[in-house]
Amino acid sequence: TTRAFPAINGDDDYEAVLNVPIEYRDVKVLHTGDEVDLVNDLNLPDDIDDLTELVLPTGRTARLAIRAVCEDKDNNAHYYGVIDVGNKLLDNRFGETFQVMAYAPSTDETNLLVKKAGVPTVQGIFMQPDVVTAVDGKLKTLLLGKKNSTQRDNVQQLADQLEVAASKLTLSAEKGERVVFGCSSRIRHTLAPDGSSLTFASKGDLINHWLCCISFEIDRDWMWDALENRSFVIKRTKKFSHDNHPVEDKVVAGDVEMVRTASFEALHDPERHASRIVFIDAVEPKKVDPNDPTKPEFPDTIELEYTLEVDFKDDHAQQEDPEKVLNLRLPITTPPAQVPRIVSAGIALSPYVHNEEYSASEIRKRHLWIEFEEPVQDGQDAFFARVLATAPDQLLSNNDPELLRAPEEPVLPIDPEYIRVVTEGATNDLVGLRAMQRMEKSTSSDRHYLLPLPPGLHAEADEMFGFFTYEFRLGHFRDPDSEDMVWTTAQGRYGRPLRATGLQHPAPTLTCMPNRDDEKLWVSAPYAVAVHGGKNVTADPPRTELWALLYAQVRQADKKAFRNILLDDRRLDWRLQVETEKDVDVLEKYSDDQLKVLSSIAFENFKYEINAANAINVLKLADFSITNKDATKYGTVVWSQNEVLQLLANLGLPLDSPLSVLVVENLPQIRNFREHISRLDKPRVAAAAGGLVGSPVGEDNPQDFTGGFAASTLSMSAVPFDTASPVSDELGHHRLLRTSPLTEVPEICPPK
């Protein structure tokens, strides 16, 4: 420095001057050849001029350039002779310089390691491979894989988290920053001699395990030299959450060597006030049997404890910080290995409940249950399901050829997690849990599960008439001991899928609406509806049949309960409604063709009425021209009052017996191609249908399919179906779709 000091005589006095009486740590960097203002730069007391000793920072090697300087006189030029202000070598006031190396051990080394702004002190990083192996016909792609354009390079991802530079497989410091790297031996790597760069052997060493990165900033300038060459030792304690004892107890994970050099990149606009240390450790997430390492166990969360020990030189750091202890809890990354297999499926129903008179019953709750081949092996797992595709029931829909297009099945809606970062103190974020619906386990079986309704649908939605394609997986869910949700990554949440097609939930409840007056008793009920993409695609006319069963309640001989006696069953007709006007003129209201249809319905409906022609006035044809074509169609059936009395009298029952009705909807029996597709009278539908069966429709086709289909459709709407009852005459030979609850018929004044 250019500060003048008292004359020094003898080596003993010289030693006394070089002694450092003031412990000083937080100083600016002393660079070789720099001049230092002791008052301003070293923040020394204002009475520095009274000091007779040079104050130097401890723990650093200082090179002092010392020379004698004459004191100022009133007339320096006449007193000293030659004075050259610009060149001290030619100025008589300055003596020859000599250099002295000075060093004093530091005693207070507290607050050594601080957090680097923007970088966690400890973080767990789990990455997906950025190279996807795909065969595109090229040998190079088969051997080396194909780059995934949606994901960044693995090394670059790691560098971004650590805020360092990356080039291919090498991590290094940003320009002007001094970083010393360390790495676990579990990762194949090469360190630069001074630790300024870290090169990985391959990207494969960065995936399929946790990279636990420890990053600190050393709050000392680059000249600070109080550490041994093996400066920092990192020890690791690893324990799985459900184990009583740790798998590893304070084993040495690695170390960091601080070499007193700086790389060329660090000397570019250097920030000499601090240095960084970065250590990368590899933690295996898979859990194995300690007695048999080849036998895997169920995955579990990992609890890590890192201890950072600082190794100072001898006679240094009488005061130092306690060991840095870093805790990190890592989620499960291993998906369940078990794959679900379905054995059977069925309908679970709530108990059958009726009133005391047995004239009405409650609507039964129904759920689809699935039986799996084996129970869940891991107590923390559960069965999950999600809908991949929906399709209308072909027995209900019009089977338009456009409906045959296979839908695009969605991928599992979870985060791809190209990189997952977990920091100290992170908690369970339940990531991926909403991607699938958890199935409800039976209370009496460990293999039977209820399948929940699809999202956005309720039990009475028309979409429930269709078929569903489901995907089943095992997924990590809940700890059975603590009832805490299992913490896992999104990609580690679910196991391998099982795809099941043709699953059908219970059909919506069939409700019937009976009514009655002095002349008749009638029942109305809706037909099943096929929906696809929010659009009604039900066959026109409906293919299903609705049958109403009329019951009378009688008391048992022991008078302990009531029983229902079946009086009659009749088919509901979608073309039929009840006429509200008593004096309607059917000849004026309907055309000849309509009268034929109405007459055929009346004769089929009133099978016990002697004069059915007189009963035709209680029926009318539905006018579909004034209704929404996409509206649900309803069927109607009528019993005249005379018929009801005859049915009661034939069984010897009181004429005022209470009545109830039940409606059953049965599926059709399709016997040919024309019954399978509706509206074949349309040229577009007929042409597409002809292509499906290998019979093209066009100018070269001699057969007019369109005309034939149209004639067939018209005849089906005019001629009644087979009158054989599937609920009595052919019971057991028809498939039943759904059944309504037993419903009371309103009472009227008893007949005289």
C-alpha positions in Angstrom: 0.0 0.0 0.0 1.1 3.6 -0.2 0.6 4.2 3.5 3.7 5.4 5.5 4.7 3.5 8.6 7.2 4.2 11.4 10.7 3.1 10.7 11.4 -0.6 11.4 14.7 -1.6 13.0 15.6 -5.3 13.4 13.7 -8.5 12.6 12.0 -8.6 16.0 10.3 -5.3 15.5 9.5 -6.4 11.9 7.7 -9.5 13.3 5.7 -7.4 15.7 4.5 -5.1 12.9 3.3 -8.1 10.8 1.3 -9.5 13.7 -2.5 -9.1 13.0 -4.1 -7.9 16.3 -7.6 -7.4 14.9 -9.8 -10.4 13.7 -11.4 -9.3 10.5 -13.5 -11.4 8.1 -16.0 -9.4 6.0 -13.6 -7.5 3.8 -13.4 -6.7 0.2 -11.1 -8.8 -2.1 -7.4 -8.0 -1.9 -6.1 -8.4 -5.4 -2.4 -8.6 -6.2 -1.2 -5.1 -7.2 -4.3 -3.4 -5.9 -4.1 -0.4 -3.6 -6.4 -0.5 -0.6 -7.9 2.4 1.3 -7.8 1.1 4.9 -10.4 3.4 6.2 -13.1 3.1 3.4 -12.4 -0.4 2.0 -11.7 -2.3 5.2 -14.3 -0.4 7.3 -11.8 0.2 10.0 -12.4 2.8 12.8 -12.1 6.4 12.1 -9.0 6.7 14.3 -7.0 4.5 11.9 -4.4 7.2 11.6 -3.5 6.5 15.2 -2.8 2.9 14.5 0.8 1.9 14.2 0.1 -1.5 12.7 -1.2 -2.7 9.3 -4.5 -4.6 9.6 -4.8 -7.6 7.3 -7.7 -10.1 6.9 -7.1 -13.5 8.4 -7.3 -16.8 6.5 -5.7 -15.2 3.4 -2.2 -15.0 2.1 -1.3 -11.3 1.7 1.7 -10.1 -0.3 3.0 -6.8 1.1 5.1 -4.4 -1.0 7.0 -2.2 1.5 9.2 0.8 0.9 10.5 3.7 3.0 8.9 7.1 2.4 10.3 10.4 3.5 8.1 12.7 5.4 6.9 15.9 3.7 8.8 19.1 4.2 7.8 22.7 3.6 9.8 22.8 0.4 10.2 19.3 -0.8 11.9 20.3 -4.1 14.8 22.2 -2.4 15.0 19.8 0.6 15.1 16.4 -1.3 16.6 17.4 -4.5 15.2 15.3 -7.4 11.4 14.9 -7.2 9.5 13.1 -9.9 5.9 12.8 -9.0 5.1 10.6 -12.0 7.9 8.0 -11.4 8.7 6.8 -7.9 11.9 5.2 -9.1 13.3 8.6 -9.9 11.9 10.3 -6.8 14.4 10.7 -3.9 11.6 10.5 -1.3 10.9 6.8 -2.0 13.2 4.0 -1.2 13.5 0.5 -2.8 10.5 -1.8 -2.4 10.7 -5.3 -0.9 7.9 -7.9 -0.7 6.7 -9.9 2.3 4.2 -12.8 2.4 1.9 -12.7 5.4 -0.8 -15.2 6.7 -2.6 -15.6 10.0 -5.2 -18.3 10.8 -8.7 -17.3 11.2 -10.5 -18.0 14.5 -14.1 -17.0 13.7 -15.6 -18.8 10.7 -19.3 -18.6 11.4 -21.8 -17.8 8.7 -19.7 -19.5 6.2 -22.4 -21.1 4.0 -25.4 -19.2 2.8 -28.2 -19.9 0.4 -27.7 -19.1 -3.2 -30.5 -16.8 -4.3 -33.0 -18.7 -6.5 -31.5 -22.1 -5.9 -32.7 -24.4 -3.1 -30.1 -25.6 -0.7 -31.2 -29.2 -1.3 -33.6 -30.5 -4.0 -34.6 -33.8 -5.4 -34.8 -34.0 -9.2 -36.4 -36.8 -11.1 -36.4 -36.6 -14.9 -37.9 -38.5 -17.8 -35.6 -39.5 -20.7 -35.5 -37.0 -23.4 -34.8 -39.6 -26.1 -37.7 -41.7 -27.2 -36.8 -45.0 -28.8 -39.0 -45.4 -31.9 -38.6 -47.4 -35.0 -39.0 -45.3 -38.2 -37.2 -47.7 -40.5 -33.8 -46.2 -39.9 -31.0 -48.1 -38.1 -29.7 -45.0 -36.5 -33.0 -44.3 -34.8 -33.3 -47.8 -33.7 -29.9 -47.7 -32.0 -29.7 -44.2 -30.7 -33.4 -43.3 -30.3 -35.4 -40.3 -31.6 -35.3 -36.9 -30.1 -38.5 -35.8 -28.3 -39.2 -32.3 -29.5 -41.5 -31.6 -26.5 -38.9 -32.1 -23.9 -35.7 -30.2 -23.2 -32.3 -31.9 -22.9 -31.8 -33.7 -19.6 -28.5 -32.0 -18.9 -29.9 -28.6 -19.7 -32.9 -29.3 -17.4 -30.5 -30.1 -14.6 -28.4 -27.0 -15.3 -31.5 -24.8 -15.2 -32.4 -26.0 -11.7 -28.9 -25.4 -10.5 -28.4 -22.2 -12.4 -25.2 -23.3 -14.0 -24.2 -23.5 -17.7 -24.5 -26.7 -19.7 -22.8 -27.9 -22.9 -23.7 -31.3 -24.1 -23.0 -33.6 -21.1 -21.0 -31.0 -19.2 -22.0 -28.7 -16.4 -19.9 -25.6 -15.7 -20.1 -22.2 -14.0 -21.6 -19.2 -15.7 -19.0 -16.6 -16.8 -17.6 -14.6 -13.9 -18.8 -17.1 -11.3 -16.6 -19.6 -9.4 -18.3 -23.0 -8.9 -16.8 -26.1 -7.5 -18.7 -29.4 -8.3 -18.9 -32.7 -6.5 -20.7 -35.8 -7.6 -21.6 -39.2 -6.1 -19.8 -42.3 -7.3 -23.2 -43.8 -8.2 -23.2 -41.5 -11.3 -20.5 -42.1 -13.9 -18.8 -38.8 -14.4 -15.6 -36.9 -14.8 -14.6 -33.9 -12.7 -12.2 -31.2 -13.9 -9.0 -31.2 -11.8 -10.1 -28.0 -10.0 -13.8 -29.1 -9.9 -14.9 -26.3 -12.1 -16.8 -28.6 -14.5 -18.7 -31.9 -14.3 -19.1 -34.2 -17.3 -21.5 -37.1 -17.2 -20.8 -40.4 -19.0 -24.3 -40.5 -20.5 -27.8 -39.2 -20.1 -28.8 -42.6 -18.9 -27.1 -41.8 -15.6 -29.5 -39.0 -15.0 -32.8 -40.8 -15.2 -34.7 -43.5 -13.3 -33.4 -42.3 -9.9 -33.5 -39.2 -7.8 -30.7 -36.6 -8.3 -30.4 -35.0 -4.9 -28.5 -31.7 -5.4 -26.9 -29.7 -2.6 -26.0 -26.1 -3.4 -24.4 -23.5 -1.1 -22.7 -20.2 -1.5 -19.4 -19.7 0.4 -19.6 -16.2 1.8 -15.8 -15.6 1.4 -13.7 -14.0 -1.3 -11.6 -16.0 -3.6 -8.4 -15.3 -1.6 -9.8 -17.0 1.5 -7.8 -20.2 2.3 -8.9 -21.7 5.5 -10.0 -25.2 4.2 -8.2 -28.4 3.7 -8.1 -29.8 0.1 -10.9 -32.2 1.0 -13.0 -29.3 2.1 -16.6 -30.6 2.4 -17.8 -34.1 3.3 -21.4 -35.0 2.6 -23.0 -37.9 4.5 -26.3 -39.4 3.8 -28.9 -41.2 5.9 -31.7 -43.0 3.9 -34.8 -44.5 5.3 -38.1 -45.6 3.8 -41.1 -44.2 5.6 -42.6 -47.5 6.7 -39.3 -49.0 7.8 -38.2 -49.0 11.4 -34.5 -48.7 10.6 -32.6 -46.7 8.0 -31.2 -48.4 5.0 -28.1 -46.2 5.1 -26.9 -44.5 8.3 -24.6 -41.6 7.7 -22.7 -43.1 4.9 -20.3 -40.9 2.9 -22.1 -39.8 -0.2 -19.2 -37.8 -1.5 -17.0 -34.8 -1.0 -16.0 -31.4 -2.5 -12.4 -30.4 -3.0 -11.7 -26.7 -3.0 -8.6 -26.2 -5.1 -7.1 -22.7 -5.1 -7.5 -22.0 -8.7 -10.1 -20.2 -10.9 -11.1 -21.3 -14.4 -10.8 -19.0 -17.4 -14.6 -18.6 -17.5 -14.6 -17.4 -13.9 -12.1 -14.6 -14.7 -14.5 -13.1 -17.2 -16.0 -10.1 -15.3 -15.4 -12.0 -12.1 -17.6 -11.8 -9.0 -14.9 -12.4 -6.5 -16.9 -11.9 -3.3 -18.2 -15.5 -3.1 -17.8 -19.0 -4.5 -20.4 -21.8 -4.9 -20.3 -25.5 -4.2 -22.7 -27.9 -6.0 -22.9 -31.6 -5.0 -25.0 -34.1 -6.9 -26.1 -37.4 -5.3 -28.0 -40.3 -6.8 -30.7 -42.0 -4.7 -32.3 -45.2 -5.8 -36.1 -45.1 -5.4 -36.8 -48.8 -5.6 -37.2 -50.7 -2.4 -35.7 -54.3 -2.1 -35.7 -56.9 0.5 -32.5 -56.4 2.6 -32.1 -60.2 2.9 -32.6 -60.7 -0.9 -31.6 -57.7 -3.0 -33.1 -59.4 -6.1 -36.5 -59.4 -4.6 -38.3 -56.0 -4.9 -40.7 -54.8 -2.2 -43.7 -52.4 -2.5 -42.6 -48.8 -3.2 -42.5 -46.3 -0.4 -41.6 -42.6 0.2 -38.0 -41.9 1.0 -36.7 -39.8 3.9 -33.2 -38.4 3.5 -30.9 -36.6 5.8 -27.8 -35.0 4.5 -25.0 -33.8 6.8 -22.5 -31.3 5.5 -19.2 -31.3 7.3 -16.6 -28.6 6.8 -12.9 -29.5 7.2 -10.8 -26.5 8.3 -7.1 -26.4 8.5 -5.4 -26.8 11.8 -5.5 -23.9 14.2 -8.4 -22.4 12.2 -12.1 -21.8 13.0 -12.2 -21.9 16.8 -15.6 -20.6 16.2 -17.6 -22.2 13.5 -21.2 -23.1 12.5 -22.7 -26.4 13.5 -22.9 -29.1 10.8 -25.4 -28.3 8.1 -28.3 -30.9 8.3 -30.6 -31.0 5.4 -33.8 -33.1 5.3 -35.6 -34.2 2.2 -38.6 -36.4 1.7 -39.1 -37.8 -1.7 -42.4 -39.1 -3.2 -42.9 -42.6 -4.8 -41.8 -42.8 -8.4 -42.3 -46.5 -8.9 -45.8 -47.3 -10.3 -47.6 -50.4 -9.1 -46.4 -53.6 -10.8 -49.8 -55.4 -10.4 -52.0 -55.5 -13.5 -55.8 -55.9 -13.0 -57.6 -58.8 -14.6 -61.4 -59.0 -14.7 -63.2 -62.2 -13.9 -66.9 -61.2 -14.0 -69.2 -58.2 -13.8 -72.8 -57.8 -12.5 -75.4 -55.4 -11.1 -75.5 -54.6 -7.4 -79.0 -53.6 -6.2 -80.3 -52.0 -3.1 -82.8 -54.1 -1.1 -86.3 -54.4 -2.5 -88.7 -52.3 -0.4 -92.5 -52.0 -0.8 -95.2 -50.4 1.2 -97.4 -52.3 3.6 -100.2 -52.9 1.1 -97.7 -54.1 -1.5 -99.2 -51.6 -3.9 -96.0 -49.7 -4.6 -92.3 -50.3 -4.3 -89.3 -48.0 -4.0 -86.8 -47.3 -6.8 -83.8 -49.6 -6.3 -80.4 -48.2 -6.5 -78.2 -50.1 -8.9 -74.4 -50.1 -9.6 -72.2 -52.0 -11.9 -69.7 -54.2 -9.9 -66.5 -55.7 -11.2 -64.8 -58.8 -9.9 -61.0 -59.0 -10.3 -58.9 -62.1 -10.4 -56.9 -61.2 -7.4 -57.1 -58.7 -4.6 -54.8 -55.6 -4.3 -51.4 -56.8 -3.1 -50.1 -53.5 -1.8 -52.2 -52.1 1.0 -51.5 -48.5 -0.2 -53.0 -49.2 -3.7 -56.5 -49.2 -5.0 -58.3 -50.0 -8.3 -59.0 -47.0 -10.5 -61.0 -46.7 -13.7 -61.6 -44.1 -16.4 -63.7 -43.9 -19.6 -61.9 -44.1 -22.9 -64.9 -44.1 -25.3 -68.6 -44.3 -25.4 -71.0 -45.7 -28.0 -74.8 -46.1 -28.2 -76.4 -49.5 -27.8 -76.8 -50.9 -31.3 -80.1 -52.5 -30.2 -81.4 -49.0 -29.4 -79.8 -46.6 -31.9 -80.5 -46.1 -35.5 -77.0 -47.4 -36.3 -76.3 -44.7 -38.8 -73.0 -45.7 -40.6 -71.4 -42.5 -39.3 -71.7 -44.0 -35.8 -69.3 -46.8 -36.8 -66.3 -44.5 -36.8 -63.9 -45.5 -34.0 -63.4 -42.6 -31.6 -60.0 -41.4 -30.6 -59.2 -42.6 -27.1 -57.7 -40.0 -24.9 -54.3 -40.5 -23.2 -54.1 -40.6 -19.4 -54.5 -36.9 -18.4 -51.5 -36.6 -16.1 -48.5 -34.3 -16.1 -45.8 -35.8 -18.3 -43.3 -34.6 -15.7 -40.3 -34.2 -17.9 -38.7 -33.0 -14.7 -40.1 -33.3 -11.1 -38.4 -31.1 -8.4 -38.9 -31.7 -4.7 -37.5 -29.2 -2.2 -37.0 -29.3 1.5 -40.3 -29.1 3.3 -42.4 -30.0 0.3 -45.8 -31.6 1.0 -48.1 -34.0 -0.8 -49.8 -32.3 -3.8 -52.0 -35.3 -4.8 -50.7 -35.0 -8.4 -52.4 -37.3 -10.8 -55.0 -38.5 -8.4 -57.9 -36.9 -10.3 -56.9 -38.5 -13.6 -58.9 -41.6 -12.8 -61.8 -42.6 -10.6 -61.3 -44.8 -7.6 -63.5 -47.8 -7.4 -65.3 -48.6 -4.2 -64.3 -51.8 -2.5 -66.9 -54.3 -1.3 -67.3 -54.6 2.5 -67.5 -58.4 2.3 -65.0 -59.2 -0.5 -61.5 -58.0 -1.4 -62.0 -58.8 -5.1 -65.4 -57.1 -5.8 -65.5 -53.3 -6.6 -68.3 -50.9 -7.5 -67.6 -49.0 -10.7 -68.4 -45.3 -10.2 -70.5 -43.4 -12.8 -68.6 -41.6 -15.5 -67.7 -37.9 -14.7 -70.5 -35.5 -15.6 -73.2 -38.2 -15.8 -75.8 -39.2 -13.3 -77.7 -42.5 -13.0 -80.7 -41.2 -14.9 -78.8 -39.7 -17.8 -79.7 -41.0 -21.3 -76.0 -41.7 -22.0 -76.2 -44.6 -19.5 -78.1 -46.6 -22.1 -74.9 -46.9 -24.1 -71.7 -48.9 -23.9 -68.4 -47.8 -22.4 -64.8 -48.6 -23.0 -63.0 -48.5 -19.7 -59.4 -48.5 -18.6 -58.5 -50.1 -15.3 -55.3 -49.6 -13.4 -53.8 -50.1 -10.0 -52.8 -46.8 -8.4 -51.2 -45.6 -5.2 -53.9 -44.1 -3.0 -53.9 -44.2 0.8 -51.8 -45.5 3.7 -54.1 -48.0 5.5 -52.4 -47.3 8.8 -52.4 -43.5 9.0 -55.1 -42.8 6.4 -52.8 -40.3 4.8 -52.8 -40.0 1.1 -49.8 -41.6 -0.6 -47.4 -39.1 -2.0 -46.2 -40.0 -5.4 -45.2 -38.4 -8.7 -47.8 -38.2 -11.5 -45.9 -40.7 -13.6 -45.5 -43.0 -10.7 -49.2 -42.9 -9.6 -50.7 -45.6 -11.9 -49.6 -49.0 -13.1 -50.1 -50.7 -16.4 -53.6 -50.6 -17.9 -56.3 -53.1 -18.7 -58.6 -52.1 -21.5 -62.2 -53.4 -21.3 -64.8 -52.8 -24.0 -68.6 -53.2 -23.9 -69.2 -52.3 -20.3 -72.7 -51.1 -19.6 -73.9 -49.4 -16.5 -77.4 -50.1 -15.2 -80.0 -48.4 -17.4 -81.9 -45.4 -16.1 -84.9 -46.0 -14.0 -88.1 -46.7 -16.0 -91.0 -44.7 -14.6 -94.6 -45.4 -15.5 -97.5 -43.0 -15.2 -100.8 -44.7 -14.6 -104.1 -42.8 -14.7 -107.8 -43.7 -14.5 -111.3 -42.4 -14.9 -114.7 -43.9 -15.0 -114.3 -45.2 -18.5 -110.7 -46.4 -18.8 -107.3 -47.0 -17.2 -104.2 -46.0 -19.1 -100.5 -46.2 -18.6 -97.7 -44.2 -20.2 -93.9 -44.8 -20.1 -90.9 -43.5 -22.0 -88.8 -45.6 -24.3 -85.0 -46.0 -23.9 -83.0 -43.4 -25.7 -79.7 -43.8 -27.5 -77.4 -40.8 -27.3 -74.1 -40.1 -29.0 -72.2 -36.9 -28.7 -75.2 -35.2 -27.0 -77.4 -36.1 -30.0 -80.4 -38.4 -29.9 -79.7 -41.3 -32.3 -82.6 -43.6 -31.2 -84.0 -45.8 -33.8 -87.3 -44.6 -35.4 -89.5 -46.4 -34.7 -88.2 -47.6 -31.3 -86.9 -51.2 -31.4 -87.6 -51.9 -27.7 -91.0 -52.9 -26.5 -92.8 -51.7 -23.4 -95.2 -54.0 -21.6 -97.5 -53.0 -18.8 -98.5 -55.6 -16.2 -101.8 -54.9 -14.3 -101.9 -56.3 -10.7 -104.6 -56.5 -8.0 -103.7 -56.6 -4.3 -105.2 -59.2 -2.1 -104.6 -60.2 1.4 -103.2 -63.6 2.3 -105.4 -66.1 4.0 -103.5 -65.6 7.2 -103.9 -61.8 6.8 -100.3 -61.3 7.6 -99.4 -59.6 4.3 -100.6 -58.6 0.9 -99.9 -60.3 -2.4 -100.2 -59.1 -6.0 -102.3 -61.1 -8.5 -101.5 -60.5 -12.2 -104.6 -59.6 -14.1 -103.3 -58.8 -17.6 -100.3 -57.6 -19.6 -100.3 -55.4 -22.7 -97.8 -53.8 -25.0 -97.5 -50.0 -25.1 -97.6 -48.4 -28.5 -95.4 -45.3 -29.3 -98.0 -44.2 -31.9 -100.8 -44.1 -29.4 -102.2 -41.4 -27.0 -105.4 -41.1 -25.0 -108.1 -39.1 -26.6 -109.3 -36.3 -24.2 -112.3 -35.3 -26.4 -115.3 -37.5 -25.9 -117.3 -36.6 -29.1 -114.4 -36.6 -31.6 -115.3 -37.5 -35.2 -112.5 -40.0 -36.1 -113.7 -40.1 -39.8 -113.1 -36.4 -40.1 -110.0 -36.2 -38.1 -108.0 -39.1 -39.7 -107.3 -40.2 -43.2 -108.1 -43.7 -44.4 -104.5 -44.9 -43.8 -104.5 -43.4 -40.4 -107.8 -45.0 -39.6 -106.4 -48.4 -40.6 -103.5 -47.9 -38.3 -105.7 -46.7 -35.4 -108.1 -49.6 -35.9 -105.4 -52.2 -35.9 -104.0 -50.7 -32.6 -107.5 -50.6 -31.1 -108.2 -54.2 -31.9 -104.9 -55.3 -30.6 -105.2 -53.2 -27.4 -108.8 -54.0 -26.4 -108.5 -57.7 -26.7 -111.2 -58.4 -24.1 -113.6 -55.7 -25.3 -116.6 -57.1 -27.2 -117.2 -54.0 -29.2 -113.7 -52.7 -29.8 -115.0 -50.4 -32.6 -116.8 -48.3 -29.9 -113.6 -48.1 -27.9 -111.7 -46.5 -30.7 -112.9 -43.1 -29.6 -110.7 -43.3 -26.4 -107.5 -43.5 -28.5 -105.8 -41.1 -30.8 -102.7 -41.2 -33.0 -99.7 -39.1 -31.8 -99.0 -36.2 -34.0 -95.2 -36.1 -34.4 -95.2 -33.1 -36.7 -95.7 -30.8 -33.8 -93.2 -32.4 -31.4 -89.4 -32.2 -31.3 -88.0 -35.0 -33.4 -85.2 -35.5 -30.9 -87.7 -35.8 -28.0 -88.1 -39.0 -26.1 -91.0 -41.1 -27.4 -93.6 -42.4 -25.0 -95.7 -45.5 -25.3 -99.3 -45.8 -24.1 -101.7 -48.6 -23.3 -105.3 -48.5 -22.3 -107.8 -50.9 -20.4 -111.4 -50.0 -20.6 -113.3 -50.1 -17.3 -115.3 -53.1 -18.6 -112.1 -55.0 -19.2 -110.8 -54.3 -15.7 -114.1 -55.5 -14.1 -114.0 -58.7 -16.3 -110.5 -59.5 -15.3 -111.3 -59.1 -11.6 -114.5 -61.1 -11.9 -112.8 -63.9 -13.7 -110.5 -64.4 -10.7 -113.2 -64.0 -8.2 -111.7 -60.8 -6.8 -113.7 -57.8 -5.4 -114.5 -55.4 -8.2 -113.1 -52.5 -6.0 -109.8 -54.2 -5.4 -106.8 -51.8 -5.4 -104.7 -51.9 -8.6 -101.1 -51.4 -9.4 -99.1 -51.5 -12.6 -95.5 -52.4 -13.6 -93.9 -51.6 -16.9 -91.1 -53.7 -18.4 -88.9 -52.8 -21.4 -87.4 -55.6 -23.3 -84.8 -55.6 -26.0 -85.6 -56.5 -29.6 -84.6 -59.6 -31.5 -83.0 -58.3 -34.7 -83.3 -60.9 -37.4 -82.0 -59.2 -40.6 -80.0 -56.3 -41.8 -82.9 -54.0 -42.5 -84.0 -54.2 -38.9 -80.5 -53.2 -37.8 -80.3 -49.8 -39.5 -83.1 -47.2 -39.4 -84.1 -44.8 -42.1 -82.9 -46.9 -45.0 -85.3 -44.9 -47.1 -82.7 -42.1 -47.2 -80.3 -42.5 -50.1 -77.3 -41.5 -48.1 -78.0 -44.1 -45.4 -78.9 -46.7 -47.9 -75.7 -46.1 -49.9 -73.5 -46.3 -46.8 -75.4 -49.4 -45.6 -75.0 -51.1 -49.0 -71.2 -50.5 -48.8 -71.1 -52.2 -45.4 -72.6 -55.4 -46.7 -70.7 -55.4 -49.9 -73.6 -54.4 -52.1 -72.8 -50.9 -53.6 -75.6 -48.6 -54.5 -75.2 -46.6 -57.7 -76.2 -46.3 -61.3 -74.6 -49.7 -62.2 -76.6 -51.5 -59.5 -79.7 -53.0 -61.0 -81.4 -53.4 -57.7 -83.0 -50.2 -56.2 -82.0 -50.6 -52.6 -83.4 -47.2 -51.7 -86.9 -48.1 -52.8 -86.9 -51.4 -51.1 -85.6 -50.0 -47.8 -88.2 -47.3 -47.9 -91.1 -49.8 -48.5 -89.8 -51.9 -45.6 -89.6 -48.9 -43.2 -93.2 -47.8 -44.0 -94.6 -51.3 -43.6 -92.9 -51.6 -40.2 -94.5 -48.4 -38.9 -98.0 -49.5 -40.0 -98.1 -53.2 -39.1 -98.2 -54.1 -35.4 -95.5 -56.3 -34.0 -96.0 -59.9 -32.8 -98.5 -59.9 -30.0 -96.9 -62.7 -28.1 -96.1 -61.4 -24.7 -92.4 -61.6 -23.6 -93.4 -61.2 -20.0 -95.9 -64.1 -19.9 -96.2 -66.2 -23.0 -92.5 -66.2 -23.8 -91.1 -65.3 -20.4 -87.4 -66.3 -20.3 -86.9 -66.1 -24.1 -86.4 -62.3 -24.2 -83.8 -60.0 -22.7 -85.2 -57.4 -20.4 -83.7 -54.0 -20.4 -85.3 -52.4 -17.3 -88.3 -52.6 -15.1 -90.2 -49.8 -13.4 -91.1 -49.9 -9.7 -94.6 -51.1 -8.8 -96.9 -48.0 -9.0 -100.4 -47.5 -7.6 -103.3 -46.9 -9.9 -105.5 -44.0 -8.8 -108.8 -45.1 -7.2 -112.2 -44.2 -8.6 -115.7 -44.6 -7.3 -116.5 -48.2 -6.9 -118.8 -49.7 -9.6 -122.5 -50.1 -8.8 
